[in-house]
Amino acid sequence: MTSSDLKLKIFRKIDGLEGADLNEFYGILSNFINGKSEVDDWASLSQEQQNGILNALDQVNANKGIPHEKVISKFRNIY
């Protein structure tokens, strides 16, 4: 398979994605492309910072997060 064939095959798969699946794929792709710098960034954080991020992720996964639109609206009203 040539590079062009592979790119076309990938494009067709991506083109079939919608909504949350497309957003999830974009996140995975971004993480893959930026992976090495992110690993270095993570390693440079203190244990307390890493624990804070992991705790925040746990809260988001437990649906305890605040939607982006709500946060922006709140601060637009303040400022």
DSSP file (Angstrom, degrees, kcal/mol; ACC not computed):
  #  RESIDUE AA STRUCTURE BP1 BP2  ACC     N-H-->O    O-->H-N    N-H-->O    O-->H-N    TCO  KAPPA ALPHA  PHI   PSI    X-CA   Y-CA   Z-CA
    1    1 A M              0   0    0      0, 0.0     2,-0.1     0, 0.0     0, 0.0   0.000 360.0 360.0 360.0 131.3    0.0    0.0    0.0
    2    2 A T     >  -     0   0    0      1,-0.1     4,-2.4     4,-0.0     5,-0.2  -0.315 360.0-106.7 -80.3 167.8    1.4    3.4   -1.0
    3    3 A S  H  > S+     0   0    0      1,-0.2     4,-2.7     2,-0.2     5,-0.2   0.898 122.1  52.7 -60.4 -40.9    1.4    6.4    1.3
    4    4 A S  H  > S+     0   0    0      2,-0.2     4,-2.2     1,-0.2    -1,-0.2   0.906 109.2  48.8 -63.0 -41.8   -1.3    8.0   -0.8
    5    5 A D  H  > S+     0   0    0      2,-0.2     4,-2.4     1,-0.2    -2,-0.2   0.921 112.6  48.1 -62.6 -44.0   -3.5    4.9   -0.5
    6    6 A L  H  X S+     0   0    0     -4,-2.4     4,-2.6     2,-0.2    -2,-0.2   0.917 110.9  50.2 -64.4 -44.1   -3.0    4.8    3.2
    7    7 A K  H  X S+     0   0    0     -4,-2.7     4,-2.9     1,-0.2    -1,-0.2   0.904 111.4  49.2 -60.9 -41.7   -3.8    8.5    3.6
    8    8 A L  H  X S+     0   0    0     -4,-2.2     4,-2.4     2,-0.2    -1,-0.2   0.910 110.9  49.6 -64.3 -42.3   -7.0    8.0    1.6
    9    9 A K  H  X S+     0   0    0     -4,-2.4     4,-1.8     2,-0.2    -2,-0.2   0.914 113.3  46.5 -62.6 -43.2   -8.0    5.0    3.7
   10   10 A I  H  X S+     0   0    0     -4,-2.6     4,-2.6     2,-0.2     5,-0.2   0.929 110.9  52.6 -64.3 -45.6   -7.4    7.0    6.9
   11   11 A F  H  X S+     0   0    0     -4,-2.9     4,-3.0     1,-0.2    -2,-0.2   0.913 108.0  51.1 -57.2 -43.8   -9.3   10.0    5.5
   12   12 A R  H  X S+     0   0    0     -4,-2.4     4,-1.0     2,-0.2    -1,-0.2   0.883 110.3  49.0 -63.4 -38.6  -12.3    7.8    4.7
   13   13 A K  H  < S+     0   0    0     -4,-1.8     3,-0.5     2,-0.2     4,-0.3   0.937 114.6  44.9 -64.5 -45.5  -12.4    6.4    8.2
   14   14 A I  H >< S+     0   0    0     -4,-2.6     3,-1.8     1,-0.2    -2,-0.2   0.900 107.3  58.9 -65.3 -40.7  -12.1    9.9    9.8
   15   15 A D  H 3< S+     0   0    0     -4,-3.0    -1,-0.2     1,-0.3    -2,-0.2   0.770 101.2  56.9 -61.4 -25.9  -14.8   11.2    7.4
   16   16 A G  T 3< S+     0   0    0     -4,-1.0    -1,-0.3    -3,-0.5     2,-0.2   0.571  89.3  95.5 -81.4  -9.5  -17.2    8.7    8.7
   17   17 A L    <   +     0   0    0     -3,-1.8     2,-0.3    -4,-0.3    -3,-0.0  -0.538  52.1 179.5 -83.5 149.0  -16.8    9.8   12.3
   18   18 A E    >>  -     0   0    0     -2,-0.2     3,-1.3     0, 0.0     4,-0.7  -0.971  42.0 -18.3-143.2 159.1  -19.2   12.3   13.9
   19   19 A G  H 3> S+     0   0    0     -2,-0.3     4,-2.1     1,-0.3     3,-0.3  -0.129 125.5   4.1  54.3-128.7  -19.8   14.1   17.2
   20   20 A A  H 3> S+     0   0    0      1,-0.2     4,-2.7     2,-0.2    -1,-0.3   0.834 130.9  56.7 -62.1 -35.6  -18.2   12.6   20.2
   21   21 A D  H <> S+     0   0    0     -3,-1.3     4,-2.3     2,-0.2    -1,-0.2   0.901 108.0  48.0 -64.1 -39.5  -16.3   10.0   18.2
   22   22 A L  H  X S+     0   0    0     -4,-0.7     4,-2.4    -3,-0.3    -2,-0.2   0.914 112.8  48.2 -66.8 -42.8  -14.7   12.6   16.1
   23   23 A N  H  X S+     0   0    0     -4,-2.1     4,-2.1     2,-0.2    -2,-0.2   0.906 111.9  49.8 -63.4 -41.5  -13.7   14.7   19.1
   24   24 A E  H  X S+     0   0    0     -4,-2.7     4,-2.4     2,-0.2    -2,-0.2   0.917 110.7  49.6 -63.9 -43.1  -12.3   11.6   20.8
   25   25 A F  H  X S+     0   0    0     -4,-2.3     4,-3.0     1,-0.2     5,-0.2   0.912 108.7  52.9 -62.0 -42.2  -10.3   10.7   17.7
   26   26 A Y  H  X S+     0   0    0     -4,-2.4     4,-2.8     1,-0.2    -1,-0.2   0.916 109.8  48.8 -59.8 -42.5   -8.9   14.2   17.4
   27   27 A G  H  X S+     0   0    0     -4,-2.1     4,-2.5     2,-0.2    -1,-0.2   0.915 112.3  47.7 -63.2 -42.9   -7.8   14.0   21.1
   28   28 A I  H  X S+     0   0    0     -4,-2.4     4,-2.4     2,-0.2    -2,-0.2   0.923 113.4  47.8 -63.6 -44.4   -6.1   10.6   20.5
   29   29 A L  H  X S+     0   0    0     -4,-3.0     4,-2.7     2,-0.2     5,-0.2   0.921 112.3  49.1 -63.4 -44.1   -4.4   11.9   17.3
   30   30 A S  H  X S+     0   0    0     -4,-2.8     4,-2.6    -5,-0.2    -2,-0.2   0.916 111.7  49.2 -61.5 -43.3   -3.2   15.1   19.1
   31   31 A N  H  X S+     0   0    0     -4,-2.5     4,-0.6    -5,-0.2    -1,-0.2   0.899 111.5  49.6 -63.0 -40.3   -1.8   13.0   22.0
   32   32 A F  H >< S+     0   0    0     -4,-2.4     3,-0.6     2,-0.2     4,-0.3   0.935 114.0  44.3 -63.3 -46.6   -0.1   10.7   19.6
   33   33 A I  H 3< S+     0   0    0     -4,-2.7     3,-0.3     1,-0.2    -2,-0.2   0.891 124.2  34.5 -66.8 -39.6    1.5   13.5   17.6
   34   34 A N  H 3X S+     0   0    0     -4,-2.6     4,-2.1    -5,-0.2     3,-0.4   0.320  87.2 114.4 -96.3   7.6    2.5   15.5   20.7
   35   35 A G  H <X S+     0   0    0     -3,-0.6     4,-2.3    -4,-0.6     5,-0.2   0.821  70.3  51.1 -52.4 -44.9    3.2   12.4   22.8
   36   36 A K  H  > S+     0   0    0     -4,-0.3     4,-1.9    -3,-0.3    -1,-0.2   0.914 112.5  44.9 -66.5 -41.9    6.9   12.8   23.3
   37   37 A S  H  > S+     0   0    0     -3,-0.4     4,-2.4     1,-0.2    -1,-0.2   0.875 112.6  52.9 -69.4 -34.3    6.8   16.4   24.5
   38   38 A E  H  X S+     0   0    0     -4,-2.1     4,-2.7     2,-0.2    -2,-0.2   0.882 107.0  51.7 -67.4 -37.2    3.9   15.6   26.8
   39   39 A V  H  X S+     0   0    0     -4,-2.3     4,-2.2    -5,-0.2    -1,-0.2   0.921 111.7  47.1 -63.7 -42.9    5.8   12.7   28.4
   40   40 A D  H  X S+     0   0    0     -4,-1.9     4,-1.2     2,-0.2    -2,-0.2   0.902 112.0  50.4 -64.4 -40.5    8.7   15.1   29.1
   41   41 A D  H  X S+     0   0    0     -4,-2.4     4,-0.5     1,-0.2     3,-0.4   0.920 109.9  50.3 -63.0 -43.9    6.3   17.7   30.5
   42   42 A W  H >< S+     0   0    0     -4,-2.7     3,-1.4     1,-0.2    -2,-0.2   0.916 108.3  52.3 -60.6 -44.1    4.7   15.2   32.8
   43   43 A A  H 3< S+     0   0    0     -4,-2.2    -1,-0.2     1,-0.3    -2,-0.2   0.774 104.1  57.9 -65.1 -25.6    8.0   14.0   34.1
   44   44 A S  H 3< S+     0   0    0     -4,-1.2    -1,-0.3    -3,-0.4    -2,-0.2   0.593  88.7  95.6 -82.7  -9.3    9.0   17.6   34.9
   45   45 A L  S << S-     0   0    0     -3,-1.4     2,-0.0    -4,-0.5    -3,-0.0  -0.484  81.0-111.1 -79.3 151.4    6.0   18.1   37.2
   46   46 A S     >  -     0   0    0     -2,-0.1     4,-2.5     1,-0.1     5,-0.2  -0.318  30.4-108.0 -71.3 164.2    6.2   17.6   40.9
   47   47 A Q  H  > S+     0   0    0      1,-0.2     4,-2.6     2,-0.2     5,-0.2   0.879 121.8  54.1 -60.9 -38.3    4.4   14.7   42.5
   48   48 A E  H  > S+     0   0    0      2,-0.2     4,-2.0     1,-0.2    -1,-0.2   0.904 109.1  47.5 -63.7 -41.6    1.9   17.1   44.0
   49   49 A Q  H  > S+     0   0    0      2,-0.2     4,-2.2     1,-0.2    -2,-0.2   0.922 112.2  49.4 -65.6 -44.0    1.2   18.6   40.6
   50   50 A Q  H  X S+     0   0    0     -4,-2.5     4,-2.6     1,-0.2    -2,-0.2   0.922 111.2  49.8 -60.6 -43.9    0.8   15.1   39.0
   51   51 A N  H  X S+     0   0    0     -4,-2.6     4,-2.4     1,-0.2    -1,-0.2   0.881 108.9  53.0 -62.8 -38.2   -1.6   14.0   41.8
   52   52 A G  H  X S+     0   0    0     -4,-2.0     4,-2.2     2,-0.2    -1,-0.2   0.905 110.7  46.4 -63.2 -42.0   -3.6   17.2   41.3
   53   53 A I  H  X S+     0   0    0     -4,-2.2     4,-2.4     2,-0.2    -2,-0.2   0.926 112.9  48.9 -66.5 -44.8   -4.0   16.5   37.6
   54   54 A L  H  X S+     0   0    0     -4,-2.6     4,-2.1     1,-0.2    -2,-0.2   0.889 111.3  50.6 -62.7 -38.6   -4.9   12.8   38.2
   55   55 A N  H  X S+     0   0    0     -4,-2.4     4,-2.1     2,-0.2    -1,-0.2   0.908 109.5  50.7 -63.9 -42.7   -7.5   13.9   40.8
   56   56 A A  H  X S+     0   0    0     -4,-2.2     4,-2.4     1,-0.2    -2,-0.2   0.904 109.4  50.7 -62.4 -41.6   -9.0   16.4   38.4
   57   57 A L  H  X S+     0   0    0     -4,-2.4     4,-2.6     1,-0.2    -1,-0.2   0.899 108.5  52.2 -63.1 -40.5   -9.3   13.7   35.7
   58   58 A D  H  X S+     0   0    0     -4,-2.1     4,-1.2     2,-0.2    -1,-0.2   0.903 109.6  49.7 -61.1 -40.9  -11.0   11.4   38.2
   59   59 A Q  H  <>S+     0   0    0     -4,-2.1     5,-2.8     2,-0.2     6,-0.4   0.914 111.3  48.2 -65.2 -43.0  -13.5   14.2   39.0
   60   60 A V  H ><5S+     0   0    0     -4,-2.4     3,-1.9     1,-0.2     5,-0.3   0.923 110.3  51.7 -63.4 -43.5  -14.2   14.8   35.3
   61   61 A N  H 3<5S+     0   0    0     -4,-2.6    -1,-0.2     1,-0.3    -2,-0.2   0.756 106.8  54.5 -65.4 -23.4  -14.7   11.0   34.7
   62   62 A A  T 3<5S-     0   0    0     -4,-1.2    -1,-0.3    -3,-0.2    -2,-0.2   0.182 120.4-111.3 -92.8  16.1  -17.2   10.9   37.6
   63   63 A N  T < 5S+     0   0    0     -3,-1.9    -3,-0.2     1,-0.1    -2,-0.1   0.822  84.7 123.9  58.6  34.7  -19.2   13.7   36.0
   64   64 A K      < +     0   0    0     -5,-2.8    -4,-0.2    -6,-0.1    -1,-0.1   0.297  43.0 109.3-102.9   7.4  -18.2   16.2   38.6
   65   65 A G        -     0   0    0     -6,-0.4    -9,-0.0    -5,-0.3    -5,-0.0  -0.283  69.4-120.8 -79.0 167.9  -16.8   18.7   36.1
   66   66 A I        -     0   0    0     -2,-0.0     5,-0.1     2,-0.0    -2,-0.1  -0.945  33.4-110.6-109.8 127.9  -18.2   22.1   35.1
   67   67 A P    >>  -     0   0    0      0, 0.0     4,-1.8     0, 0.0     3,-0.5  -0.247  22.5-121.9 -58.7 144.0  -19.0   22.5   31.4
   68   68 A H  H 3> S+     0   0    0      1,-0.2     4,-2.7     2,-0.2     5,-0.2   0.882 110.9  55.4 -52.2 -45.3  -16.8   25.0   29.6
   69   69 A E  H 3> S+     0   0    0      1,-0.2     4,-2.4     2,-0.2    -1,-0.2   0.866 106.4  51.0 -60.9 -37.4  -19.8   27.2   28.6
   70   70 A K  H <> S+     0   0    0     -3,-0.5     4,-2.1     2,-0.2    -1,-0.2   0.902 111.1  47.5 -68.2 -40.9  -20.9   27.6   32.2
   71   71 A V  H  X S+     0   0    0     -4,-1.8     4,-2.2     2,-0.2     5,-0.2   0.935 113.4  47.7 -64.8 -46.8  -17.4   28.7   33.3
   72   72 A I  H  X S+     0   0    0     -4,-2.7     4,-2.2     1,-0.2     5,-0.2   0.919 111.5  50.9 -61.5 -43.9  -17.0   31.2   30.5
   73   73 A S  H  X S+     0   0    0     -4,-2.4     4,-1.9    -5,-0.2    -1,-0.2   0.911 109.0  51.6 -60.2 -43.4  -20.5   32.6   31.1
   74   74 A K  H  X S+     0   0    0     -4,-2.1     4,-1.4     1,-0.2    -1,-0.2   0.927 113.3  43.2 -60.1 -46.3  -19.7   33.0   34.8
   75   75 A F  H  X S+     0   0    0     -4,-2.2     4,-2.5     1,-0.2    -1,-0.2   0.779 109.1  57.0 -77.1 -25.5  -16.5   34.9   34.2
   76   76 A R  H  < S+     0   0    0     -4,-2.2    -1,-0.2    -5,-0.2    -2,-0.2   0.878 108.0  49.5 -67.5 -36.5  -18.0   37.1   31.4
   77   77 A N  H  < S+     0   0    0     -4,-1.9    -2,-0.2    -5,-0.2    -1,-0.2   0.857 113.8  45.6 -69.2 -34.0  -20.6   38.2   33.9
   78   78 A I  H  <        0   0    0     -4,-1.4    -2,-0.2     1,-0.2    -1,-0.2   0.915 360.0 360.0 -74.1 -43.7  -17.9   39.0   36.5
   79   79 A Y     <        0   0    0     -4,-2.5    -2,-0.2    -5,-0.1    -3,-0.2   0.410 360.0 360.0-105.3 360.0  -15.6   40.8   34.1
